[in-house]
Amino acid sequence: MDLSSPLTSLKGVGEKRQKVYSKLGINNIGELLEHYPRGYLDHTGSLLIKDASDEHPCAIRATVTQKSPTRPIRKGLTVSKVRATDMERDLLITFFNGKYTVDALEIGEEYIFYGDFTKRLTGGEMNSPVVIKTEESGFLPQYPLTEGLSSKMVSTQMKTALENCGSLIKETLSTEILEKYNLCSKAEAIRNIHFPSGEEALEKAKKRLIFEEFLAFTLGMSLVKGKNRTADGNAFDNLSTEEFEKSLGFELTGAQKRVIAECKKDMCSAVPMSRLIQGDVGSGKTAVAASCMFFAAKNGFQSAMMAPTEVLANQHKATLEKMFEPFGIKVGVLTGSMKASEKNAVKAAIKSGEITVVTGTHALIQEDVEFKNLGLIITDEQHRFGVRQRTALGKKGNAPHTIVMSATPIPRTLAFVLYGDLDVSVLDEMPKNRIPVKTYLVTPELSQRAFNFVRNFAKEGKQSYIICPLVERNEDSLPLEAAADLAEQIAGQE
């Protein structure tokens, strides 16, 4: 028997139970040993009945004094009563469908009962508690389960697996790393994550396994990041963008200047840039993107900015036109709703290089859209696009540099998961005199108050907008709010 042996080689596991385990992705002994507990029942501090509280689950050590026969209540449901004592007070325990558990209890034997406790005048009561033998570990593992398995079953088979194959667990880290980070061995960690000898042993096991998991994750992400980072892109000349930044009419923040410098440094390398620019609404991501597009234009390259909606694509076009007009940089837009003649004219101007900067939606990735010299791609709110869409746009140039913009606050570790192939820049400083953005969570019960809040602003001549997941409802629609219905509902309240 070894780690690759099927579970059926363990005592108590037949073909039927093997199939149940396979639902959890466990098909051999090695995979079973790496099925870690989701938590533990800590019964190291068992209580006397008089000291137990009914505010939370607790462990009570008591001796069984009486068992009543199991009787049916209704079809499929039986009840059994057990009495126990801690020599001061009595505990009445009720088991539902627990015949086998009750049969295993011995009168005169002491057990630990773990579960919800209800205090009574003469003692207390428990319903279907976990029964633990007093000689067992103080930490009872609770495993992720599926129908047909219980934590007790998994625990029993886990002990058998460790007894037979625990010595075969191979070390995956070097001695130097183990010593440097004060980590226990893999075998010790596996044993103590399932059956810890105490709190300290459990924490050491967690530390070791978490370290190994993050190390593997980090190395994997490094491989992903390096996969397409070959020196086959366009290395830009380090030309100044100061004239453009001075023309903006406002001073860039320190964060904007830092991120622009990071992007320009990347673009001056033949290794294509892949960078995520993250910043709250109003932090100035568009200005950073515009400076990078200006930098590309000065180097003789086109830029494309893909947005998730036509409204946003047109907004970007209007904003960039004002910025680039003094420098003779032509900006175009390409969206799906444009007339065929308009699309053809824009496509021709992109192909000839007449349009240097183009904004658009998914229309940019259509096969008949050709660029003369695409050097920079910017995608706004990247989570709205699939990897294929970003890749499709990238194929329209010779390994163009890439910027991804997002207003969604993403912790650095999570950004590593979502955008493992990207470097991360954060705009953590708001422009001067910028009114702070305030975000409120409004529950459905308070929706009317929110509408009244918006209505008061409307009376002052100010504008508001409400985003709905659907434009119009149809017979295939999920039960989601539709903009047309909501507009009609609000109009009717005026």
C-alpha positions as CSV (number, residue, x, y, z in Angstrom):
1,M,0.0,0.0,0.0
2,D,1.3,3.5,-0.9
3,L,0.0,7.0,-1.4
4,S,-1.2,6.2,-4.9
5,S,-3.2,3.2,-3.7
6,P,-7.0,3.4,-4.1
7,L,-9.1,4.1,-1.1
8,T,-10.6,0.6,-1.3
9,S,-7.2,-0.7,0.0
10,L,-8.2,0.9,3.4
11,K,-10.2,-1.1,5.9
12,G,-13.8,0.1,5.9
13,V,-13.8,1.6,2.4
14,G,-15.7,-0.4,-0.3
15,E,-16.6,0.4,-3.9
16,K,-19.7,2.3,-2.7
17,R,-17.8,4.6,-0.3
18,Q,-15.0,5.0,-2.8
19,K,-17.6,6.6,-5.2
20,V,-18.8,8.9,-2.5
21,Y,-15.2,10.1,-1.8
22,S,-14.7,10.6,-5.6
23,K,-17.4,13.3,-5.5
24,L,-14.9,15.3,-3.4
25,G,-12.1,14.6,-5.8
26,I,-10.5,12.0,-3.5
27,N,-9.5,8.8,-5.3
28,N,-6.4,7.6,-3.5
29,I,-4.7,7.7,-0.1
30,G,-2.5,10.6,-1.0
31,E,-5.6,12.7,-1.9
32,L,-7.3,11.6,1.3
33,L,-4.4,12.8,3.4
34,E,-4.6,16.2,1.7
35,H,-8.3,16.6,2.5
36,Y,-7.8,18.9,5.4
37,P,-10.4,19.7,8.1
38,R,-12.5,22.8,7.7
39,G,-12.5,23.3,11.5
40,Y,-12.3,21.5,14.8
41,L,-14.4,20.7,17.8
42,D,-12.2,21.8,20.7
43,H,-13.2,19.9,23.8
44,T,-10.1,20.4,25.7
45,G,-12.0,22.6,28.2
46,S,-14.9,20.4,29.1
47,L,-17.3,21.9,31.6
48,L,-19.4,20.8,34.6
49,I,-23.1,21.0,33.9
50,K,-23.6,23.8,36.4
51,D,-21.0,25.9,34.6
52,A,-22.3,25.3,31.0
53,S,-23.9,28.2,29.1
54,D,-26.6,27.9,26.5
55,E,-25.2,30.9,24.5
56,H,-22.9,28.7,22.4
57,P,-21.9,25.1,21.9
58,C,-19.9,23.5,24.7
59,A,-18.3,20.3,25.8
60,I,-19.6,18.5,28.9
61,R,-17.9,15.5,30.5
62,A,-20.4,13.1,32.0
63,T,-21.0,9.4,32.8
64,V,-23.9,7.5,31.2
65,T,-26.4,6.3,33.8
66,Q,-29.5,5.3,31.7
67,K,-30.5,4.5,28.1
68,S,-34.1,4.3,27.0
69,P,-35.2,2.1,24.0
70,T,-35.2,3.8,20.6
71,R,-38.8,4.5,19.4
72,P,-40.2,5.8,16.1
73,I,-41.9,9.2,16.1
74,R,-42.9,9.1,12.4
75,K,-41.7,7.5,9.2
76,G,-38.0,7.9,8.9
77,L,-37.5,9.5,12.3
78,T,-36.6,7.8,15.6
79,V,-35.8,9.2,19.0
80,S,-33.6,7.9,21.8
81,K,-33.1,9.3,25.3
82,V,-29.9,9.0,27.4
83,R,-29.2,10.2,30.9
84,A,-25.8,11.1,32.2
85,T,-24.3,12.8,35.2
86,D,-21.2,14.6,36.3
87,M,-21.9,13.5,39.9
88,E,-23.4,16.9,40.7
89,R,-26.1,17.4,38.2
90,D,-27.9,15.4,35.5
91,L,-27.9,15.8,31.7
92,L,-30.8,14.6,29.5
93,I,-29.6,13.8,26.0
94,T,-32.0,13.3,23.0
95,F,-30.7,11.6,19.9
96,F,-32.7,11.7,16.6
97,N,-32.0,8.9,14.2
98,G,-29.1,8.1,16.5
99,K,-29.7,4.4,17.3
100,Y,-26.2,3.3,16.4
101,T,-24.6,6.1,18.5
102,V,-26.8,5.2,21.5
103,D,-26.1,1.5,21.2
104,A,-22.4,2.2,21.3
105,L,-22.7,4.0,24.6
106,E,-21.8,2.0,27.7
107,I,-23.6,2.6,31.0
108,G,-21.1,3.5,33.6
109,E,-18.6,4.9,31.0
110,E,-17.6,8.5,30.9
111,Y,-17.8,10.5,27.6
112,I,-17.6,14.0,26.4
113,F,-20.8,15.4,24.8
114,Y,-20.3,18.4,22.5
115,G,-23.2,20.5,21.2
116,D,-25.8,23.1,22.0
117,F,-26.7,23.1,25.7
118,T,-30.0,24.2,27.4
119,K,-29.9,24.9,31.1
120,R,-32.6,23.4,33.3
121,L,-33.3,23.7,37.1
122,T,-32.0,20.2,37.8
123,G,-29.2,20.2,35.2
124,G,-29.4,20.6,31.5
125,E,-30.4,19.1,28.1
126,M,-28.6,18.4,24.8
127,N,-30.0,17.4,21.4
128,S,-27.9,15.1,19.2
129,P,-24.5,16.1,20.5
130,V,-21.2,14.8,19.1
131,V,-20.0,11.9,21.3
132,I,-16.3,11.8,22.0
133,K,-14.4,9.2,23.9
134,T,-12.4,10.8,26.7
135,E,-9.1,9.3,25.5
136,E,-9.4,10.9,22.1
137,S,-7.6,14.1,21.0
138,G,-8.8,17.4,22.3
139,F,-9.4,18.6,18.8
140,L,-11.9,16.7,16.8
141,P,-11.5,17.4,13.0
142,Q,-14.6,18.5,11.1
143,Y,-14.2,17.8,7.3
144,P,-15.8,19.1,4.2
145,L,-18.4,16.5,3.4
146,T,-20.8,15.2,0.8
147,E,-23.9,13.0,1.1
148,G,-23.0,9.6,2.5
149,L,-20.0,10.8,4.5
150,S,-19.7,12.0,8.1
151,S,-16.7,13.6,9.8
152,K,-16.4,10.5,12.0
153,M,-16.2,8.2,9.0
154,V,-13.5,10.4,7.4
155,S,-11.6,10.7,10.7
156,T,-11.6,6.9,11.1
157,Q,-10.3,6.3,7.5
158,M,-7.8,9.2,8.0
159,K,-6.3,7.4,11.0
160,T,-5.9,4.2,9.1
161,A,-4.3,6.0,6.1
162,L,-1.8,7.7,8.5
163,E,-1.0,4.4,10.2
164,N,-0.3,2.7,6.9
165,C,1.2,5.5,4.8
166,G,2.3,8.3,7.1
167,S,5.9,7.4,6.8
168,L,5.7,7.6,3.0
169,I,4.9,11.3,2.9
170,K,7.7,13.0,1.1
171,E,9.3,16.3,2.1
172,T,8.8,19.0,-0.6
173,L,10.9,21.8,0.9
174,S,14.6,22.0,1.4
175,T,16.3,21.8,4.8
176,E,17.4,25.4,4.3
177,I,13.9,26.7,3.9
178,L,12.6,24.6,6.8
179,E,15.2,26.1,9.1
180,K,15.0,29.6,7.8
181,Y,11.3,29.9,8.3
182,N,11.1,27.6,11.4
183,L,8.8,25.1,9.6
184,C,7.9,21.6,10.7
185,S,8.3,18.6,8.2
186,K,5.5,17.8,5.7
187,A,4.8,14.5,7.5
188,E,4.4,16.2,10.9
189,A,2.2,18.9,9.4
190,I,-0.1,16.4,7.8
191,R,-0.4,14.4,11.0
192,N,-1.1,17.4,13.2
193,I,-3.5,19.1,10.8
194,H,-5.8,16.0,11.1
195,F,-5.1,15.0,14.7
196,P,-3.2,17.8,16.5
197,S,-1.6,17.0,19.8
198,G,-2.4,20.5,21.1
199,E,-2.9,24.1,20.1
200,E,0.8,24.7,19.4
201,A,1.1,21.6,17.2
202,L,-2.0,22.7,15.2
203,E,-0.6,26.2,14.6
204,K,2.7,24.8,13.4
205,A,0.9,22.5,11.0
206,K,-1.2,25.4,9.6
207,K,1.9,27.6,9.2
208,R,3.8,24.9,7.3
209,L,0.9,24.0,4.9
210,I,-0.1,27.6,4.3
211,F,3.6,28.5,3.5
212,E,3.8,25.6,1.0
213,E,0.6,26.5,-0.7
214,F,1.5,30.2,-1.1
215,L,5.0,29.3,-2.3
216,A,3.5,27.0,-5.0
217,F,1.0,29.7,-5.9
218,T,3.6,32.4,-6.1
219,L,5.9,30.3,-8.3
220,G,2.9,29.4,-10.5
221,M,2.0,33.0,-11.0
222,S,5.6,33.8,-11.8
223,L,5.5,31.2,-14.5
224,V,2.3,32.7,-15.9
225,K,3.8,36.2,-15.8
226,G,6.9,35.1,-17.6
227,K,5.2,33.0,-20.2
228,N,4.6,35.8,-22.7
229,R,7.3,38.1,-21.5
230,T,9.7,37.6,-24.3
231,A,11.7,40.4,-25.8
232,D,9.7,40.5,-29.1
233,G,7.8,43.8,-28.6
234,N,8.3,47.4,-29.5
235,A,10.8,49.3,-27.4
236,F,9.8,53.0,-27.3
237,D,12.3,55.8,-27.1
238,N,12.2,57.6,-23.8
239,L,10.6,60.8,-25.2
240,S,9.3,63.5,-22.9
241,T,5.5,63.9,-22.3
242,E,5.9,67.1,-20.3
243,E,4.3,69.3,-23.0
244,F,1.1,67.1,-22.9
245,E,0.9,67.0,-19.2
246,K,1.3,70.8,-18.9
247,S,-1.6,71.3,-21.4
248,L,-4.1,69.4,-19.2
249,G,-5.0,72.5,-17.2
250,F,-4.5,70.7,-13.9
251,E,-1.5,69.4,-11.9
252,L,-1.1,65.6,-11.9
253,T,-1.0,64.0,-8.5
254,G,2.2,62.3,-7.2
255,A,0.5,59.0,-7.7
256,Q,-0.3,59.8,-11.3
257,K,3.2,60.9,-12.0
258,R,4.6,57.7,-10.4
259,V,2.3,55.4,-12.4
260,I,3.0,57.2,-15.7
261,A,6.8,56.8,-15.0
262,E,6.2,53.1,-14.3
263,C,4.3,52.7,-17.6
264,K,6.9,54.6,-19.7
265,K,9.7,52.6,-18.2
266,D,7.9,49.4,-19.2
267,M,7.2,50.7,-22.7
268,C,10.8,51.5,-23.3
269,S,11.6,47.8,-23.0
270,A,11.2,45.3,-25.9
271,V,9.4,43.0,-23.4
272,P,5.7,44.0,-23.8
273,M,4.2,45.8,-20.9
274,S,1.3,44.2,-19.0
275,R,0.2,46.5,-16.2
276,L,-3.0,46.9,-14.1
277,I,-3.8,50.5,-13.1
278,Q,-6.1,50.4,-10.1
279,G,-7.7,53.5,-8.6
280,D,-11.0,54.7,-7.2
281,V,-13.5,56.7,-9.3
282,G,-12.0,60.2,-9.8
283,S,-8.4,59.2,-9.1
284,G,-7.3,60.1,-12.6
285,K,-6.9,56.9,-14.5
286,T,-7.9,58.4,-17.8
287,A,-5.3,61.1,-17.5
288,V,-2.6,58.5,-16.9
289,A,-3.9,56.5,-19.9
290,A,-3.9,59.6,-22.1
291,S,-0.3,60.4,-21.2
292,C,0.7,56.8,-22.2
293,M,-1.2,57.2,-25.5
294,F,0.5,60.5,-26.1
295,F,3.9,58.7,-25.4
296,A,3.0,56.0,-27.9
297,A,1.9,58.6,-30.5
298,K,5.2,60.5,-30.2
299,N,6.9,57.1,-30.9
300,G,4.9,56.7,-34.0
301,F,2.4,54.1,-32.7
302,Q,-1.3,53.8,-32.5
303,S,-3.3,53.2,-29.3
304,A,-6.6,51.4,-28.8
305,M,-8.9,51.8,-25.8
306,M,-11.6,49.1,-25.3
307,A,-14.6,50.0,-23.1
308,P,-17.4,47.7,-21.9
309,T,-20.2,49.9,-23.2
310,E,-20.8,52.2,-26.2
311,V,-21.7,55.1,-23.8
312,L,-18.3,54.8,-22.1
313,A,-16.5,54.4,-25.4
314,N,-18.0,57.6,-26.7
315,Q,-17.2,59.4,-23.4
316,H,-13.6,58.4,-23.7
317,K,-13.5,59.6,-27.3
318,A,-14.9,63.0,-26.4
319,T,-12.4,63.4,-23.5
320,L,-9.4,62.3,-25.5
321,E,-10.3,64.5,-28.4
322,K,-10.1,67.6,-26.2
323,M,-6.8,66.5,-24.8
324,F,-5.1,65.6,-28.1
325,E,-6.6,68.3,-30.4
326,P,-3.8,70.8,-29.6
327,F,-1.2,68.2,-30.8
328,G,-2.9,67.2,-34.0
329,I,-3.5,63.6,-32.8
330,K,-6.7,62.3,-34.4
331,V,-9.1,60.3,-32.2
332,G,-11.8,57.9,-33.6
333,V,-14.5,55.6,-32.1
334,L,-15.8,52.2,-33.3
335,T,-18.9,50.7,-31.9
336,G,-21.4,48.1,-33.0
337,S,-24.4,50.5,-33.4
338,M,-22.6,52.7,-35.9
339,K,-23.9,52.7,-39.5
340,A,-22.0,50.4,-41.9
341,S,-20.7,53.5,-43.9
342,E,-19.4,55.1,-40.6
343,K,-17.7,51.8,-39.5
344,N,-16.0,51.4,-42.9
345,A,-14.7,55.0,-42.8
346,V,-13.3,54.5,-39.3
347,K,-11.8,51.1,-40.2
348,A,-10.1,52.6,-43.3
349,A,-8.7,55.5,-41.2
350,I,-7.4,53.0,-38.6
351,K,-5.7,50.9,-41.3
352,S,-4.1,53.9,-43.0
353,G,-2.8,55.3,-39.7
354,E,-4.9,58.5,-40.1
355,I,-6.5,57.7,-36.7
356,T,-3.8,57.5,-34.1
357,V,-6.1,56.8,-31.0
358,V,-9.3,54.8,-31.3
359,T,-11.8,54.0,-28.6
360,G,-14.5,51.4,-28.9
361,T,-16.3,48.3,-27.7
362,H,-16.0,44.7,-28.8
363,A,-16.2,46.0,-32.3
364,L,-12.5,46.7,-32.1
365,I,-11.7,43.0,-32.1
366,Q,-13.6,42.1,-35.3
367,E,-11.5,40.4,-37.9
368,D,-11.8,43.2,-40.5
369,V,-10.3,45.8,-38.1
370,E,-6.7,46.3,-39.1
371,F,-4.2,48.7,-37.5
372,K,-1.2,50.3,-39.3
373,N,1.0,50.2,-36.2
374,L,-0.7,49.3,-33.0
375,G,1.6,49.8,-30.1
376,L,-0.6,50.2,-27.0
377,I,-3.8,48.6,-25.8
378,I,-5.9,49.9,-22.9
379,T,-8.9,48.0,-21.6
380,D,-11.2,49.8,-19.2
381,E,-12.8,47.7,-16.4
382,Q,-11.0,44.5,-17.5
383,H,-13.3,42.2,-15.5
384,R,-16.0,42.9,-18.1
385,F,-13.9,41.3,-20.8
386,G,-12.7,37.7,-21.2
387,V,-9.1,36.7,-21.7
388,R,-9.9,35.8,-25.3
389,Q,-11.1,39.3,-26.1
390,R,-8.0,40.9,-24.7
391,T,-5.9,38.4,-26.6
392,A,-7.8,39.0,-29.8
393,L,-7.1,42.8,-29.7
394,G,-3.4,42.1,-28.9
395,K,-3.1,40.1,-32.1
396,K,-3.8,43.2,-34.1
397,G,-0.3,44.5,-33.4
398,N,3.2,43.2,-33.0
399,A,3.1,42.3,-29.3
400,P,1.7,45.7,-28.2
401,H,2.1,47.0,-24.7
402,T,-1.0,46.5,-22.5
403,I,-2.7,48.6,-19.8
404,V,-5.7,47.3,-17.8
405,M,-7.7,49.9,-15.8
406,S,-10.1,49.1,-13.0
407,A,-12.0,51.2,-10.4
408,T,-12.7,48.0,-8.5
409,P,-10.7,48.0,-5.3
410,I,-8.7,44.7,-5.4
411,P,-6.4,43.6,-2.6
412,R,-2.9,42.9,-3.9
413,T,-3.1,39.2,-3.3
414,L,-6.5,38.9,-5.0
415,A,-5.2,41.0,-7.9
416,F,-2.4,38.4,-8.2
417,V,-5.2,35.7,-8.7
418,L,-7.3,37.7,-11.1
419,Y,-4.4,39.3,-13.1
420,G,-1.5,37.0,-12.5
421,D,0.2,38.1,-15.7
422,L,0.1,41.8,-14.9
423,D,2.2,44.1,-12.8
424,V,0.1,46.3,-10.5
425,S,0.1,50.1,-10.1
426,V,-2.2,51.8,-7.6
427,L,-3.5,55.4,-7.9
428,D,-3.8,55.9,-4.1
429,E,-4.0,59.7,-4.2
430,M,-7.0,61.9,-5.2
431,P,-6.5,65.1,-7.2
432,K,-6.6,68.4,-5.3
433,N,-10.0,69.9,-4.6
434,R,-11.7,66.7,-5.8
435,I,-15.0,66.1,-3.9
436,P,-14.7,62.8,-2.0
437,V,-16.6,59.9,-3.5
438,K,-19.2,58.6,-1.0
439,T,-20.6,55.1,-1.3
440,Y,-23.6,53.8,0.6
441,L,-25.1,50.3,0.7
442,V,-28.9,50.6,0.6
443,T,-31.0,47.5,1.4
444,P,-34.3,46.8,-0.5
445,E,-36.2,47.9,2.6
446,L,-34.7,51.4,2.3
447,S,-35.1,51.7,-1.5
448,Q,-37.9,54.2,-1.3
449,R,-35.8,56.5,0.9
450,A,-33.0,56.2,-1.7
451,F,-35.4,57.2,-4.5
452,N,-36.6,60.2,-2.4
453,F,-32.9,61.2,-2.0
454,V,-32.4,61.1,-5.8
455,R,-35.7,63.0,-6.3
456,N,-34.6,65.9,-4.1
457,F,-31.4,66.3,-6.1
458,A,-33.5,66.3,-9.3
459,K,-35.7,69.1,-7.9
460,E,-32.5,71.1,-7.6
461,G,-31.8,70.6,-11.3
462,K,-29.0,68.0,-10.7
463,Q,-28.7,64.7,-12.5
464,S,-28.6,61.1,-11.3
465,Y,-28.5,57.7,-12.9
466,I,-29.6,54.3,-11.8
467,I,-27.9,51.2,-13.3
468,C,-30.1,48.1,-13.9
469,P,-28.9,44.6,-15.0
470,L,-31.5,44.6,-17.9
471,V,-32.7,47.1,-20.4
472,E,-36.1,45.4,-21.0
473,R,-37.6,42.3,-19.6
474,N,-38.5,39.4,-21.9
475,E,-39.8,35.9,-21.4
476,D,-36.3,34.5,-20.9
477,S,-35.3,37.1,-18.4
478,L,-34.1,36.2,-14.9
479,P,-36.0,37.9,-12.1
480,L,-33.8,41.0,-12.3
481,E,-34.7,44.7,-12.4
482,A,-35.2,46.1,-15.9
483,A,-34.4,49.8,-16.7
484,A,-37.6,50.2,-18.7
485,D,-39.8,48.9,-15.9
486,L,-38.0,51.0,-13.2
487,A,-38.2,54.2,-15.3
488,E,-41.9,53.7,-15.7
489,Q,-42.3,52.9,-12.0
490,I,-40.4,56.1,-10.9
491,A,-42.2,58.3,-13.5
492,G,-45.6,57.1,-12.0
493,Q,-44.5,58.3,-8.6
494,E,-44.1,61.9,-9.7
